[in-house]
Amino acid sequence: MMDVFHVLRPTKALVEWLKERDVPAWMDLYRPHVWSEMGFHGDHDYVGQGEDGVTFLKLAVLANFLDRLESATLASSRELEAHDAVTRRVLTELLGPPPLTVETFDRWWVLECAEGLHSVESTLAHTPVRTLRQVRGPEQRSPTVEAHRSSYAAIAISGGPRPVGAWWDDAIRARDEDAPRLQCAVSWVLERLAEKTPHRTCSVWTRAFSLDVPVEDVLHVPGWTLHGRDLARHEGIQLTLENFEWGLETWTFAYQVYAGARRAALSGAAYLELEKDEHGWKVRSGSLKP
């Protein structure tokens, strides 16, 4: 089982209906929405299963809109009274009387199956820097931003917002810091794990981001042999970067200490906070458990 994603879009008829009635934008009926459900793409168990799954999702969408209408009907907040009144008026006319059916859905909305879910953060973390450098952002602020220069002071942006190209360059520079940051973190962890094993071999896995070259080419801890291979059933430490947060610089490692056995003799986690000063990266605080 896996999450299947769909994009819910208003039909042309719905867009025209909304404009005719001057429905406010805050109701979010003009815009597409992403829906997910647990299941399989297509006909996994029988012919027509994919179509049945889409029909089931349509019913859930209708139920969601009906719940929104009922919530507005039962609401007692005086602060939102005007909003609730608009919601009741628009959704009552749009949905019609229950029971709501697939025909109601097909009149106002369409579903598009999305083949995958991608994220900016994952792309930046796992795309080689050399590839990122082949994409260039605009060097000037957009016409929309320029047309609203008076808003800069309201949000206290000195000199105004930077062009998107500057954002992109910052993201690439941050990736350039991946190896130095990882070097700092791994050195700190291994220094404290050294007493738990006489073996000075460590396998480092970086799940949270991808280094552009093998671990042994960029990480160097005196007295240790580092590599990116699986260490299971051998001797030494296997260190896995489970998670880290850009900006906050919080890092979480899982470690396993092997002594030639099939299973790890000892396992635990390391939690670190890093910071950078004029001398480079350093560990602000950290702990091992156990």
C-alpha positions in Angstrom: 0.0 0.0 0.0 1.2 3.5 -0.7 -0.1 7.1 -0.9 -1.8 7.9 -4.2 -2.0 11.6 -4.9 -4.7 13.4 -7.0 -5.1 17.1 -7.9 -8.6 18.4 -7.5 -9.4 21.2 -10.0 -12.5 23.2 -10.6 -14.3 22.7 -13.9 -14.8 25.6 -16.3 -18.4 25.6 -15.3 -17.5 26.1 -11.6 -15.1 28.9 -12.3 -17.8 30.7 -14.3 -20.3 30.0 -11.5 -18.0 31.5 -8.9 -17.3 34.6 -10.9 -21.0 35.2 -11.6 -21.7 35.1 -7.8 -18.6 37.1 -6.9 -17.4 34.3 -4.5 -14.5 35.6 -2.5 -11.0 34.1 -3.0 -10.6 33.2 0.6 -13.0 30.3 0.1 -10.3 28.6 -2.0 -12.8 27.3 -4.6 -10.9 28.7 -7.6 -7.6 26.9 -6.7 -6.5 23.3 -7.2 -6.0 21.1 -4.1 -4.0 18.0 -3.5 -5.7 14.9 -2.1 -4.2 11.6 -1.1 -5.4 8.1 -0.3 -3.9 4.8 0.6 -4.1 2.4 -2.2 -2.6 1.4 -5.6 -2.4 3.1 -8.9 -4.6 1.4 -11.5 -6.2 -2.0 -11.6 -4.2 -3.9 -8.9 -6.6 -6.7 -7.9 -9.3 -6.5 -10.6 -10.2 -4.7 -13.8 -11.8 -1.4 -12.9 -10.3 -1.1 -9.4 -8.5 2.2 -10.3 -11.8 3.7 -11.5 -13.5 2.6 -8.3 -10.8 4.2 -6.2 -11.3 7.5 -8.0 -15.0 7.3 -7.5 -14.5 6.6 -3.8 -12.2 9.7 -3.5 -14.9 11.8 -5.2 -17.3 10.8 -2.4 -14.7 11.8 0.2 -14.3 15.2 -1.4 -18.1 15.8 -1.4 -18.2 14.8 2.3 -15.4 17.3 3.0 -17.3 20.1 1.4 -20.5 19.1 3.2 -18.7 19.0 6.5 -17.4 22.5 5.8 -21.0 23.7 5.2 -22.3 22.0 8.4 -19.4 23.6 10.4 -20.4 27.0 9.2 -24.0 26.3 10.0 -23.3 25.3 13.6 -20.6 27.9 14.2 -21.3 30.4 17.0 -18.3 32.7 16.7 -19.3 36.3 16.3 -15.9 37.2 14.9 -16.4 34.8 11.9 -20.1 35.4 11.5 -19.8 37.2 8.2 -17.5 34.5 6.8 -19.7 31.7 8.0 -22.7 33.4 6.3 -20.9 33.5 3.0 -19.8 29.9 3.3 -23.4 28.8 4.1 -24.8 30.7 1.1 -22.2 29.6 -1.4 -21.9 25.9 -0.5 -25.7 25.4 0.0 -26.3 26.6 -3.5 -23.3 24.8 -5.0 -23.8 21.4 -3.4 -27.6 21.3 -3.5 -29.6 19.1 -1.1 -28.2 15.7 0.0 -27.6 13.0 -0.8 -24.7 14.2 -2.7 -23.6 11.9 -5.6 -20.8 11.5 -8.1 -22.9 13.5 -10.6 -22.6 16.4 -8.2 -18.9 16.1 -8.2 -18.5 15.7 -11.9 -20.4 18.9 -12.5 -18.0 21.0 -10.5 -14.7 19.3 -10.2 -12.2 17.0 -12.0 -9.5 14.8 -10.6 -6.0 14.4 -12.1 -3.8 11.5 -10.9 -0.4 12.7 -9.8 2.4 10.2 -10.5 4.7 11.3 -7.7 5.3 13.8 -4.9 8.4 15.8 -5.0 9.8 18.4 -2.6 12.2 21.3 -3.0 14.1 20.3 0.1 14.7 16.7 -1.0 15.7 17.9 -4.5 18.2 20.3 -3.0 19.6 17.8 -0.6 20.1 14.9 -3.0 20.9 16.6 -6.3 24.7 16.9 -6.9 26.0 20.5 -6.5 27.5 20.4 -10.0 24.0 19.8 -11.3 22.4 22.5 -9.3 25.0 25.0 -10.7 23.6 24.3 -14.2 20.3 25.9 -13.2 20.3 29.7 -12.9 17.7 31.9 -11.3 16.6 35.4 -12.4 19.1 38.2 -11.4 16.4 40.8 -11.1 13.3 41.1 -8.9 10.1 40.1 -10.6 7.8 42.8 -12.0 5.2 41.9 -9.3 7.7 42.6 -6.5 8.9 45.8 -8.2 5.3 47.0 -8.5 4.8 46.7 -4.8 8.0 48.4 -3.5 5.9 50.2 -0.8 5.4 46.8 1.0 9.2 46.5 1.7 9.1 48.8 4.7 6.0 47.0 6.1 7.8 43.7 6.3 11.1 45.3 7.3 13.2 44.1 4.4 16.3 46.2 4.2 17.0 47.1 0.5 13.9 45.1 -0.6 13.5 41.4 -1.4 16.4 39.8 -3.1 16.0 38.2 -6.6 15.1 34.5 -6.7 18.5 33.9 -8.3 20.1 35.0 -5.0 18.0 32.5 -3.1 19.1 29.8 -5.5 22.8 30.7 -5.1 22.4 30.7 -1.3 21.0 27.1 -1.5 24.0 26.0 -3.5 26.4 27.6 -1.1 24.6 25.8 1.8 25.2 22.5 -0.1 28.9 23.4 -0.3 28.9 23.3 3.5 27.5 19.7 3.7 30.9 18.1 3.8 32.4 20.5 6.4 29.3 20.2 8.6 29.3 16.4 8.3 33.0 16.3 9.1 32.5 18.3 12.3 29.5 16.1 13.4 31.1 12.8 12.6 34.3 13.7 14.3 32.4 14.7 17.5 30.4 11.4 17.5 33.4 9.1 16.9 35.5 10.8 19.5 32.8 9.8 22.1 32.2 6.4 20.7 35.9 5.4 20.6 35.7 4.0 24.1 33.0 1.6 23.1 35.1 -0.4 20.6 38.8 -1.0 19.9 38.1 -1.1 16.2 38.7 2.2 14.3 36.5 1.5 11.2 33.3 3.4 10.6 30.7 3.1 7.9 28.8 6.5 7.4 25.4 6.6 5.7 24.0 10.0 4.9 20.3 9.4 4.3 19.3 13.1 4.9 21.4 14.3 2.0 23.7 13.0 -0.7 27.4 13.8 -0.9 28.7 14.2 -4.4 31.6 11.9 -3.9 32.3 8.8 -1.8 32.4 9.4 2.0 36.1 8.3 2.2 37.1 11.1 -0.2 35.6 13.9 1.8 35.6 12.8 5.5 38.8 12.4 7.4 38.9 11.7 11.1 42.5 11.0 12.5 42.9 7.4 13.5 39.8 6.2 11.8 39.0 4.5 8.5 35.8 5.8 7.0 33.7 4.5 4.1 30.2 4.3 2.9 29.8 0.6 2.7 27.5 -1.6 4.9 29.4 -2.7 8.0 26.9 -5.3 9.2 28.6 -8.5 10.4 32.0 -6.8 10.6 33.9 -4.9 13.2 33.6 -1.2 14.0 30.8 1.4 14.0 28.0 2.0 11.6 26.8 5.6 11.7 23.6 6.7 10.0 22.5 10.3 9.6 18.8 10.0 10.3 17.8 13.6 10.1 19.0 17.2 10.2 17.3 20.5 9.9 18.7 23.4 7.8 18.9 26.7 9.7 18.4 25.1 13.1 21.5 22.8 12.4 20.1 20.0 14.6 21.5 16.6 13.7 20.4 13.1 14.6 22.6 10.0 14.1 21.9 6.4 14.8 24.9 4.3 15.7 25.6 0.6 15.9 28.7 -0.9 17.3 29.7 -4.3 15.7 32.3 -6.8 17.0 32.1 -9.3 14.2 28.7 -10.7 15.3 25.6 -11.0 13.1 23.9 -8.3 15.2 25.1 -5.1 16.7 26.6 -5.4 20.2 25.5 -1.9 21.1 23.2 0.7 19.5 22.0 4.2 20.3 21.6 7.7 19.0 23.6 10.9 18.9 21.9 14.4 19.0 23.9 17.5 18.0 23.5 21.2 17.4 26.1 22.8 15.2 27.0 26.4 14.6 29.5 28.2 12.4 31.9 30.9 13.5 34.9 32.6 11.9 36.9 29.4 12.4 34.4 27.0 10.8 31.9 24.6 12.1 31.7 23.4 15.7 29.3 21.5 18.0 27.4 23.8 20.2 25.8 21.0 22.2 25.5 17.2 21.9 24.6 14.0 23.6 24.7 10.3 23.2 21.9 7.9 24.2 22.8 5.6 25.7 
